[in-house]
């Protein structure tokens, strides 16, 4: 991680972007020593393919709903 004040970053922007691009560094931009923004590597879209076995699968109910005590297996209660 590289921390740098905005004033300095303006003169070194190309070098900082190169560090983010080639080494995956995170650059923290500071104003008077206080962090105000990050320059981070851009995330590329996933190249993962959906599992064909799960094509058409549907959730039954709300997967984010909390479970009640009766929903847990006996050994985990």
GUKEDREN-487137 format. One record per atom (N, C-alpha, C): atom name; x, y, z; residue in three letters. Coordinates in Angstrom, 1 decimal, always signed. Atoms other than C-alpha are relative to their C-alpha. Last residue first. Example, Ala and Ser with C-alpha at 12.3 -4.5 7.8 and 13.67 -1.06 7.14 Angstrom:
% GUKEDREN-487137
  atom      xx      yy      zz  res
     N    -0.9    -1.1    +0.0  Ser
    CA   +13.7    -1.1    +7.1  Ser
     C    -0.8    +1.1    +0.8  Ser
     N    +0.9    -1.2    +0.0  Ala
    CA   +12.3    -4.5    +7.8  Ala
     C    +0.9    +1.2    +0.0  Ala
***
This chain:
% GUKEDREN-487137
  atom      xx      yy      zz  res
     N    +0.8    -0.9    -0.8  Unk
    CA   -28.8   -26.2   +18.8  Unk
     C    +0.7    +0.4    +1.3  Unk
     N    -0.5    -1.4    +0.1  Unk
    CA   -26.1   -27.6   +16.5  Unk
     C    -0.9    +1.0    +0.8  Unk
     N    -1.3    -0.1    -0.5  Unk
    CA   -26.6   -31.3   +17.3  Unk
     C    +0.6    +1.4    +0.0  Unk
     N    +0.0    +0.2    -1.5  Unk
    CA   -30.4   -31.1   +16.9  Unk
     C    +1.4    +0.2    +0.6  Unk
     N    -0.1    +1.4    -0.4  Unk
    CA   -30.1   -29.7   +13.3  Unk
     C    +0.2    -0.1    +1.6  Unk
     N    -1.3    +0.5    -0.2  Unk
    CA   -31.3   -26.1   +13.1  Unk
     C    +0.0    -1.5    +0.3  Unk
     N    -0.6    +0.2    +1.3  Unk
    CA   -34.7   -25.2   +11.7  Unk
     C    +1.4    -0.5    +0.1  Unk
     N    +0.5    +1.3    +0.6  Unk
    CA   -36.5   -25.7   +15.0  Unk
     C    +0.7    -0.3    -1.3  Unk
     N    -0.7    +1.1    -0.7  Unk
    CA   -34.4   -22.9   +16.6  Unk
     C    -0.4    -1.4    -0.6  Unk
     N    +0.5    +0.2    -1.3  Unk
    CA   -35.6   -20.4   +14.0  Unk
     C    +0.7    -1.2    +0.6  Unk
     N    +0.5    +1.3    -0.3  Unk
    CA   -33.5   -19.5   +11.0  Unk
     C    -0.5    +0.0    +1.4  Unk
     N    -0.6    +0.7    -1.1  Unk
    CA   -33.0   -15.9    +9.9  Unk
     C    -0.7    -1.3    +0.3  Unk
     N    +0.8    +0.0    -1.2  Unk
    CA   -34.2   -15.0    +6.4  Unk
     C    +0.6    -0.7    +1.2  Unk
     N    -0.6    -0.9    -0.9  Unk
    CA   -31.5   -14.4    +3.8  Unk
     C    -0.8    +0.1    +1.3  Unk
     N    -1.3    +0.5    -0.5  Unk
    CA   -32.3   -17.4    +1.7  Unk
     C    +0.7    +0.9    +1.0  Unk
     N    -1.0    -1.1    +0.0  Unk
    CA   -35.9   -16.2    +1.4  Unk
     C    +1.3    -0.6    +0.6  Unk
     N    +0.0    -0.8    -1.2  Unk
    CA   -38.3   -19.1    +0.4  Unk
     C    +1.1    +1.1    -0.1  Unk
     N    +1.3    +0.1    -0.6  Unk
    CA   -37.7   -21.7    -2.2  Unk
     C    +0.1    +0.7    +1.3  Unk
     N    +0.0    +0.0    -1.5  Unk
    CA   -34.8   -20.6    -4.3  Unk
     C    -1.4    -0.2    +0.4  Unk
     N    +0.7    -1.1    -0.6  Unk
    CA   -34.9   -21.7    -8.0  Unk
     C    +0.0    -0.1    +1.5  Unk
     N    +0.2    +0.2    -1.5  Unk
    CA   -32.6   -23.9   -10.0  Unk
     C    -0.7    +1.3    +0.5  Unk
     N    +1.4    +0.1    -0.3  Unk
    CA   -33.1   -23.5   -13.8  Unk
     C    -0.3    -0.2    +1.5  Unk
     N    +0.8    -0.8    +0.9  Unk
    CA   -29.5   -24.2   -14.6  Unk
     C    -1.5    -0.2    +0.3  Unk
     N    +0.8    -0.9    -0.8  Unk
    CA   -27.8   -25.7   -11.6  Unk
     C    -0.9    +0.9    -0.8  Unk
     N    +0.9    +0.8    -0.8  Unk
    CA   -26.4   -28.7   -13.4  Unk
     C    -1.0    +0.8    +0.8  Unk
     N    +1.2    +0.4    +0.7  Unk
    CA   -25.1   -26.4   -16.1  Unk
     C    -0.9    -0.9    +0.8  Unk
     N    +0.0    +1.4    +0.0  Unk
    CA   -22.8   -24.7   -13.6  Unk
     C    -1.2    -0.5    -0.7  Unk
     N    +1.0    +0.6    -0.9  Unk
    CA   -22.6   -21.1   -14.6  Unk
     C    +0.1    -1.5    -0.1  Unk
     N    +1.2    +0.4    +0.7  Unk
    CA   -19.3   -20.1   -16.3  Unk
     C    -1.0    -0.6    +1.0  Unk
     N    +0.6    +1.2    -0.5  Unk
    CA   -16.6   -18.2   -14.4  Unk
     C    -1.3    -0.3    -0.8  Unk
     N    -0.1    +0.8    +1.2  Unk
    CA   -14.7   -15.5   -16.4  Unk
     C    -0.7    -1.4    +0.4  Unk
     N    -0.4    +1.4    -0.3  Unk
    CA   -15.6   -12.9   -13.8  Unk
     C    -0.1    -0.8    -1.3  Unk
     N    +1.1    +0.8    -0.2  Unk
    CA   -15.6    -9.3   -14.9  Unk
     C    +0.4    -1.5    +0.1  Unk
     N    +0.5    +0.5    +1.3  Unk
    CA   -12.4    -7.5   -14.4  Unk
     C    -1.2    -0.9    +0.3  Unk
     N    +0.3    +1.4    +0.0  Unk
    CA   -11.8    -5.7   -11.1  Unk
     C    -0.6    -0.3    -1.4  Unk
     N    +1.4    +0.2    +0.5  Unk
    CA   -10.0    -2.4   -11.6  Unk
     C    -0.3    -1.5    +0.0  Unk
     N    +0.1    +0.6    +1.3  Unk
    CA    -6.9    -2.1    -9.4  Unk
     C    -1.5    -0.2    -0.4  Unk
     N    -0.1    +1.4    -0.1  Unk
    CA    -7.3    +0.4    -6.6  Unk
     C    +0.0    -0.7    -1.3  Unk
     N    -0.1    +0.4    +1.4  Unk
    CA    -6.8    +4.1    -6.2  Unk
     C    +0.3    -1.5    +0.1  Unk
     N    -0.8    +1.1    +0.4  Unk
    CA    -8.1    +5.1    -2.8  Unk
     C    +0.1    -0.2    -1.5  Unk
     N    +0.4    +0.8    +1.2  Unk
    CA    -9.5    +8.3    -1.5  Unk
     C    +1.0    -1.1    -0.2  Unk
     N    +1.2    -0.5    +0.6  Unk
    CA    -9.5   +10.7    +1.5  Unk
     C    -0.5    -0.9    -1.2  Unk
     N    +0.4    +0.7    +1.2  Unk
    CA    -6.8    +9.5    +3.9  Unk
     C    -1.4    +0.5    -0.5  Unk
     N    +1.2    +0.8    -0.3  Unk
    CA    -5.7   +12.2    +6.3  Unk
     C    -0.5    -0.7    -1.3  Unk
     N    -0.2    +1.2    -0.8  Unk
    CA    -2.1   +13.4    +6.1  Unk
     C    -1.2    -0.9    +0.3  Unk
     N    -0.6    -0.4    -1.3  Unk
    CA    -2.9   +16.9    +5.0  Unk
     C    +0.2    -1.2    +0.9  Unk
     N    +0.0    -1.4    +0.0  Unk
    CA    -5.1   +15.5    +2.2  Unk
     C    +0.5    +0.4    +1.4  Unk
     N    +0.2    -0.7    -1.3  Unk
    CA    -4.3   +11.9    +1.6  Unk
     C    +0.0    +1.5    -0.2  Unk
     N    -0.3    -1.4    +0.2  Unk
    CA    -4.5    +9.6    -1.5  Unk
     C    -0.4    +0.7    +1.3  Unk
     N    +0.9    -0.8    -0.9  Unk
    CA    -4.2    +5.9    -0.6  Unk
     C    +0.4    +1.5    -0.2  Unk
     N    -0.5    -1.3    -0.3  Unk
    CA    -2.7    +3.9    -3.4  Unk
     C    -1.0    +0.8    +0.8  Unk
     N    +1.1    -1.0    -0.3  Unk
    CA    -3.5    +0.2    -3.5  Unk
     C    +0.7    +1.3    +0.4  Unk
     N    +0.0    -0.9    -1.2  Unk
    CA    -0.9    -1.9    -5.3  Unk
     C    -1.3    +0.7    +0.2  Unk
     N    +1.2    +0.1    -0.8  Unk
    CA    -1.8    -4.6    -7.8  Unk
     C    +0.0    +0.8    +1.2  Unk
     N    -0.3    +0.8    -1.3  Unk
    CA    +1.8    -4.9    -9.0  Unk
     C    -1.3    -0.1    +0.8  Unk
     N    -0.9    +1.1    +0.1  Unk
    CA    +1.4    -3.9   -12.7  Unk
     C    +0.2    -0.9    +1.3  Unk
     N    +0.2    +0.9    +1.2  Unk
    CA    -1.7    -1.8   -12.8  Unk
     C    +0.9    -1.2    +0.0  Unk
     N    +1.3    +0.6    -0.2  Unk
    CA    -1.6    -0.2    -9.3  Unk
     C    -0.2    -1.1    -1.1  Unk
     N    -0.1    +0.9    -1.1  Unk
    CA    +2.1    +0.5    -9.6  Unk
     C    -1.3    -0.8    +0.3  Unk
     N    -0.8    +1.1    +0.4  Unk
    CA    +1.7    +1.9   -13.1  Unk
     C    +0.1    -1.0    +1.1  Unk
     N    +0.9    +0.9    +0.8  Unk
    CA    -1.1    +4.1   -11.9  Unk
     C    +0.7    -1.2    -0.4  Unk
     N    +1.0    +0.6    -0.9  Unk
    CA    +1.2    +5.5    -9.2  Unk
     C    -0.9    -0.9    -0.7  Unk
     N    -0.7    +1.0    -0.7  Unk
    CA    +4.0    +6.2   -11.7  Unk
     C    -0.9    -0.8    +1.0  Unk
     N    -0.4    +1.1    +0.9  Unk
    CA    +1.7    +8.0   -14.1  Unk
     C    +0.7    -1.2    +0.8  Unk
     N    +1.2    +0.8    +0.3  Unk
    CA    +0.2   +10.0   -11.2  Unk
     C    +0.3    -1.1    -0.9  Unk
     N    -0.5    +1.4    +0.2  Unk
    CA    +3.6   +11.2    -9.9  Unk
     C    -1.2    -0.9    -0.4  Unk
     N    -1.3    +0.0    +0.8  Unk
    CA    +3.2   +15.0   -10.1  Unk
     C    +0.4    -1.4    -0.3  Unk
     N    +0.2    -0.6    +1.3  Unk
    CA    -0.5   +15.0    -9.1  Unk
     C    +1.3    -0.1    -0.9  Unk
     N    +0.6    +1.0    +1.0  Unk
    CA    +0.3   +12.4    -6.4  Unk
     C    -0.2    +0.7    -1.4  Unk
     N    -1.1    +0.8    +0.6  Unk
    CA    +2.6   +14.9    -4.6  Unk
     C    -0.5    -0.9    -1.1  Unk
     N    -0.9    -1.0    +0.7  Unk
    CA    -0.2   +17.5    -4.1  Unk
     C    +1.1    -0.8    -0.7  Unk
     N    +0.6    -0.3    +1.3  Unk
    CA    -2.7   +14.7    -3.2  Unk
     C    +1.0    +0.9    -0.8  Unk
     N    +0.9    -1.2    +0.0  Unk
    CA    -0.6   +13.4    -0.4  Unk
     C    -0.4    +0.4    -1.4  Unk
     N    -0.6    -1.2    +0.6  Unk
    CA    +0.7    +9.9    -0.7  Unk
     C    -0.9    +1.1    +0.1  Unk
     N    +0.8    -1.2    -0.5  Unk
    CA    +0.1    +6.5    +1.0  Unk
     C    +0.8    +1.3    -0.5  Unk
     N    -0.8    -1.2    +0.1  Unk
    CA    +1.3    +3.4    -0.9  Unk
     C    -0.9    +1.2    +0.5  Unk
     N    +0.8    -1.2    +0.0  Unk
    CA    +0.0    +0.0    +0.0  Unk
     C    +0.9    +1.2    +0.0  Unk
***
